[in-house]
């Protein structure tokens, strides 16, 4: 039997809202694997954060965060179920931290489900070509290449999807874990609904300054 630590039990409880003994039992059964323990609790109907996921969240906050002297900005909407929770310091800090994370980590989508099919297919094609060109994969069967591709797609999700990214203030958890912790803490369903990230000059072709070249052009070439 694996050594289930109090810290692991506490972390699982914060993520699921289940009782301490239920968390300990699930971790023991899962041999210390947290993801498997969460599945066990969900199957037993003990993961309260999962239960709350279907409830309507129509209150919340819109947070504006400006960074780097006005060079980067994020506009973020996070929903909860009641105005009471939305006005608490804990919720406001939570939303502010998410906005800071988006500023630093540059996610493109909120969840994996938001990734357009054509984008995912393109990433799959690139991953397949990279796997085929890698000499280490020579003569490997297709099922092995498929696992390599799925691994690279998983990395793509971690880089581009907010809920899959490691949280910038605690790399041991994802943003999704952070949201589940907040659900357990508040007792309400919480949804990161949408965000927009702005960076000064992004998407614009910056004009390089070449005063000497401009003068030569005005004078007719090589004069």
C-alpha positions as CSV (number, residue, x, y, z in Angstrom):
1,X,0.0,0.0,0.0
2,X,1.4,3.4,-0.9
3,X,2.2,6.0,1.7
4,X,-0.7,8.5,1.6
5,X,0.5,11.8,3.2
6,X,-1.7,14.3,5.1
7,X,-0.6,16.9,2.5
8,X,-2.0,14.7,-0.3
9,X,-5.2,14.2,1.6
10,X,-5.6,17.9,2.2
11,X,-4.9,18.8,-1.4
12,X,-7.5,16.3,-2.6
13,X,-10.1,17.6,-0.2
14,X,-9.5,21.2,-1.4
15,X,-10.0,20.1,-5.0
16,X,-13.1,17.9,-4.5
17,X,-14.8,19.1,-1.3
18,X,-15.0,15.5,-0.1
19,X,-14.4,14.5,3.5
20,X,-10.9,13.8,4.9
21,X,-11.6,10.1,5.4
22,X,-13.2,9.7,2.0
23,X,-10.1,11.4,0.4
24,X,-7.8,9.2,2.4
25,X,-9.7,6.0,1.3
26,X,-9.7,7.2,-2.3
27,X,-6.0,7.9,-2.4
28,X,-5.2,4.6,-0.7
29,X,-7.3,2.7,-3.3
30,X,-5.7,4.8,-6.1
31,X,-2.2,4.0,-4.7
32,X,-1.5,7.7,-4.2
33,X,-2.5,8.8,-7.8
34,X,-4.5,12.0,-7.3
35,X,-6.3,11.9,-10.7
36,X,-7.4,8.3,-10.1
37,X,-8.6,9.3,-6.6
38,X,-10.7,12.1,-8.0
39,X,-12.3,9.7,-10.4
40,X,-13.1,7.3,-7.5
41,X,-14.7,10.1,-5.5
42,X,-16.7,11.2,-8.6
43,X,-18.0,7.7,-9.1
44,X,-19.1,7.6,-5.5
45,X,-20.8,11.0,-5.7
46,X,-18.5,12.5,-3.2
47,X,-16.7,15.2,-5.3
48,X,-18.9,18.2,-4.5
49,X,-17.0,20.5,-7.0
50,X,-18.1,18.2,-9.8
51,X,-21.7,18.2,-8.5
52,X,-21.8,22.0,-8.6
53,X,-20.5,22.1,-12.2
54,X,-24.0,22.0,-13.7
55,X,-25.5,24.8,-11.6
56,X,-26.1,28.2,-13.2
57,X,-23.4,30.8,-12.5
58,X,-24.8,34.2,-13.6
59,X,-23.1,36.5,-11.1
60,X,-19.4,37.3,-10.8
61,X,-16.8,39.9,-11.8
62,X,-15.3,41.5,-14.8
63,X,-11.7,42.3,-14.0
64,X,-9.4,44.7,-15.9
65,X,-5.6,44.2,-15.3
66,X,-2.9,46.4,-16.9
67,X,0.7,45.4,-16.7
68,X,4.1,46.7,-17.9
69,X,3.4,50.4,-17.8
70,X,0.3,50.0,-20.0
71,X,1.9,47.7,-22.6
72,X,-0.2,44.6,-21.7
73,X,-3.8,44.4,-20.6
74,X,-6.3,41.7,-19.8
75,X,-10.1,41.9,-19.6
76,X,-11.6,38.8,-17.8
77,X,-15.1,37.6,-16.9
78,X,-15.4,35.0,-14.1
79,X,-18.9,33.9,-13.0
80,X,-20.2,32.5,-9.8
81,X,-23.8,31.9,-8.5
82,X,-24.3,34.7,-6.1
83,X,-23.5,38.4,-5.7
84,X,-22.5,37.6,-2.1
85,X,-19.6,35.5,-3.2
86,X,-18.7,37.9,-6.0
87,X,-18.2,40.7,-3.5
88,X,-15.9,38.7,-1.2
89,X,-12.2,39.5,-0.9
90,X,-11.3,35.8,-1.7
91,X,-13.2,35.8,-5.0
92,X,-11.8,39.2,-6.0
93,X,-8.3,38.0,-5.3
94,X,-9.0,34.8,-7.2
95,X,-10.2,36.7,-10.3
96,X,-7.2,39.2,-10.1
97,X,-4.8,36.3,-9.9
98,X,-6.4,34.7,-13.0
99,X,-6.0,38.0,-14.9
100,X,-2.3,38.2,-13.8
101,X,-1.8,34.6,-15.0
102,X,-3.4,35.3,-18.4
103,X,-1.0,38.3,-18.7
104,X,2.0,36.1,-18.1
105,X,1.1,32.8,-19.7
106,X,-0.7,34.1,-22.9
107,X,-3.4,31.4,-23.2
108,X,-5.4,31.5,-26.5
109,X,-8.4,29.5,-25.3
110,X,-10.2,28.9,-22.0
111,X,-10.7,25.1,-22.3
112,X,-9.6,22.3,-24.6
113,X,-13.1,22.2,-26.0
114,X,-12.7,25.7,-27.4
115,X,-9.8,24.8,-29.7
116,X,-11.2,25.0,-33.3
117,X,-11.2,21.6,-35.1
118,X,-9.0,23.0,-37.9
119,X,-6.4,24.3,-35.4
120,X,-6.3,20.9,-33.7
121,X,-6.0,19.1,-37.0
122,X,-3.1,21.3,-38.0
123,X,-1.3,20.7,-34.8
124,X,-1.9,16.9,-35.2
125,X,-0.4,17.1,-38.7
126,X,2.7,19.0,-37.5
127,X,3.2,16.5,-34.6
128,X,2.9,13.6,-36.9
129,X,5.5,15.0,-39.3
130,X,7.9,15.8,-36.5
131,X,7.5,12.3,-35.2
132,X,8.2,10.8,-38.6
133,X,11.3,13.0,-39.2
134,X,12.8,12.1,-35.8
135,X,15.5,9.4,-36.4
136,X,14.7,8.0,-32.9
137,X,11.3,7.0,-34.2
138,X,12.5,5.1,-37.3
139,X,10.7,1.8,-37.8
140,X,8.4,2.4,-34.8
141,X,4.8,1.1,-35.4
142,X,2.0,3.5,-36.0
143,X,0.5,3.0,-32.5
144,X,3.7,4.2,-30.9
145,X,3.7,7.3,-33.2
146,X,0.1,7.9,-32.2
147,X,1.1,8.0,-28.5
148,X,3.9,10.4,-29.3
149,X,1.4,12.6,-31.2
150,X,-1.1,12.6,-28.3
151,X,1.7,13.5,-25.9
152,X,2.6,16.5,-28.1
153,X,-1.1,17.5,-28.3
154,X,-1.3,17.4,-24.6
155,X,1.7,19.8,-24.4
156,X,-0.1,22.0,-26.9
157,X,-3.2,22.1,-24.7
158,X,-1.0,23.0,-21.7
159,X,0.6,25.9,-23.6
160,X,-2.6,27.3,-25.1
161,X,-5.6,26.4,-22.9
162,X,-6.0,28.4,-19.7
163,X,-7.6,25.6,-17.7
164,X,-4.7,23.2,-18.6
165,X,-1.8,25.6,-17.8
166,X,0.3,25.3,-14.7
167,X,-0.8,28.2,-12.4
168,X,2.0,30.9,-12.4
169,X,1.9,31.3,-8.7
170,X,2.0,27.6,-7.9
171,X,3.4,25.4,-10.7
172,X,2.2,22.2,-8.8
173,X,-1.4,22.9,-9.8
174,X,-3.2,23.9,-13.0
175,X,-5.6,26.8,-13.4
176,X,-8.4,24.1,-13.6
177,X,-7.3,22.9,-10.2
178,X,-7.3,26.4,-8.8
179,X,-10.9,26.9,-10.1
180,X,-12.0,23.6,-8.5
181,X,-10.4,24.7,-5.2
182,X,-12.4,27.9,-5.3
183,X,-15.6,25.9,-6.0
184,X,-15.0,23.8,-2.9
185,X,-14.1,26.8,-0.8
186,X,-17.2,28.9,-1.8
187,X,-19.7,26.1,-2.3
188,X,-20.7,27.7,-5.6
189,X,-20.2,26.8,-9.2
190,X,-17.5,29.0,-10.8
191,X,-16.9,29.5,-14.5
192,X,-14.1,31.3,-16.3
193,X,-16.4,32.6,-19.0
194,X,-14.2,34.6,-21.3
195,X,-11.1,36.8,-21.6
196,X,-9.2,39.0,-24.0
197,X,-5.5,39.8,-23.8
198,X,-4.1,42.9,-25.4
199,X,-0.4,43.6,-26.1
200,X,0.7,46.9,-27.4
201,X,1.6,46.6,-31.1
202,X,0.6,43.0,-31.4
203,X,-0.3,42.1,-34.9
204,X,1.1,45.3,-36.4
205,X,4.2,45.4,-38.6
206,X,6.5,47.8,-36.9
207,X,8.1,50.4,-39.2
208,X,11.9,50.3,-39.0
209,X,13.6,53.6,-38.9
210,X,16.2,54.1,-41.6
211,X,16.7,57.9,-42.0
212,X,19.7,57.5,-44.2
213,X,17.8,55.3,-46.6
214,X,14.9,57.7,-46.7
215,X,17.2,60.6,-47.5
216,X,18.9,58.6,-50.4
217,X,15.5,57.7,-51.8
218,X,14.4,61.3,-51.7
219,X,17.7,62.4,-53.5
220,X,17.2,59.8,-56.2
221,X,19.3,56.8,-55.2
222,X,23.0,57.0,-54.8
223,X,23.6,60.7,-54.5
